[in-house]
Amino acid sequence: MEKVPQMKTSSRPIPWYREINSKQWKTLVAASTGWMLDAMDVTLYAMIIVYIMADLQMTQTTAGLLASLTLLSSAFGGLIFGMIADKKGRTTALMISMIVFALFTALGGFSQTVTQLAIARLIVGLGMGGEWVAGAALITESWPAKHRGKAMGLVQGSWAIGYGLAAVISGLVLPTFGWRGVFFVGIIPALFAIWVRLGTDEPDIWVEKQKENAKATHKEKGGSVGKLFDKKVRRWTILGSALSICAQFGYWGLFTWIPTYLATPVAKGGAGLDLMKQTSWIVIMQVGAWLGYVIFGLLADKIGRRITFILFFALAAILVPLYGFSQDPEKLLLLGPLVAFFGSGYFSGFGAILAELFPTAIRATGQGFCYNFGRAVAASAPFTIGILANTMGLGVAFSITSVAFGLAALLVLFFLPETKGKELA
């Protein structure tokens, strides 16, 4: 009898991206685009600050204060919108936060005084802080546990894209419409916010929790800051906040001053790059940052959250002094992408790790509190580095951020549990 040939079955594993359904991809697009537009609106100020100073007769000290004000208010925004996200929904909080930072970025273009601009930037910060926590909760609850790190890496990577987009917008709009016209372009995210609300569903786990809450007493419902200090989760609130402080102090203290360091004359302790080289070096660093965000997410899902955090924090602590003490343009060009890769890529892990430490009822509140409490304390970093730079130079002052990165690595090593693959509850 003639044998019937058997069909061969493929032993190749299914690519991870084919395991993601359309609903989950929509949440990724919503959170990523929101974070990209958030970065764009926030960074527009940095791109045109020189022109604002000249027009409103603002000093460098005042200009820096406004930047810190935005950063500080973002901490309160994260807390406020975290509670909104837990009570009213992730997509609702995401939509409102985007409208807030878009509207007040545009309104900043009408400012006639420093006070008016300060108020606008203060409210922009509220929306900025709210967008991260709403987007992080949306992604971490929608994507499967084994791909949660990848998703947050892609979301976080959109920050680097938004940064570059702000530079392009400024270059195109500024020559013709001035700094006010640049701010007016910031209204664009408000239009996208409408799509977020209409085209993105709430995570199933949040919907189920709301059904449970409908049967619960008032005291049992989530979204309360006080619940973050209950016995069961208090240690995670403290640990998450401490880790966020160290990580964000290192980031904002370093990356706020790198453009100035590159442009400062060698005689004054800087690298002495001209405008074209300075811009090119920064763009190349952003490429390194984008790769860091994405690869952190891949590694976190592959080898675990703890080891990936330790690797990034430790190498950032080592690379920062090498970068700060080098004034050679070629060395800075080579070290820059590495510093940005390890010195910012770890942000991709915060959404996942905080989601895995807190229960659904207070997840967004916990994420918002820890991440943005760290941002509030880190608002002092640019000011601290600036003071130290007056006596020791920026390059040497960067070493303080190295200490912050080192402390973050130790916190992870001794206190952070491994949560890779943990199912949310």
Secondary structure, 3 states (H helix, E strand, C coil): CCCCCCCCCCCCCCCHHHHCCHHHHHHHHHHHHHHHHHHHHHHHHHHHHHHHHHHHCCCHHHHHHHHHHHHHHHHHHHHHHHHHHHHHCHHHHHHHHHHHHHHHHHHHHHCCCHHHHHHHHHHHHHHHHHHHHHHHHHHHHHCCHHHHHHHHHHHHHHHHHHHHHHHHHHHHHHHHHHHHHHHHHCCHHHHHHHHHHHHCCCCHHHHHHHHHHHHCCHHHCCCCHHHHHCCCCHHHHHHHHHHHHHHHHHHHHHHCCHHHHHHCCHHHCCCCCCHHHHHHHHHHHHHHHHHHHHHHHHHHHHHCHHHHHHHHHHHHHHHHHHHHCCCCHHHHHHHHHHHHHHHHHHHHHHHHHHHHHCCHHHHHHHHHHHHHHHHHHHCCHHHHHHHHHHHHCHHHHCHHHHHHHHHHHHHHHHHCCCCCCCCCC
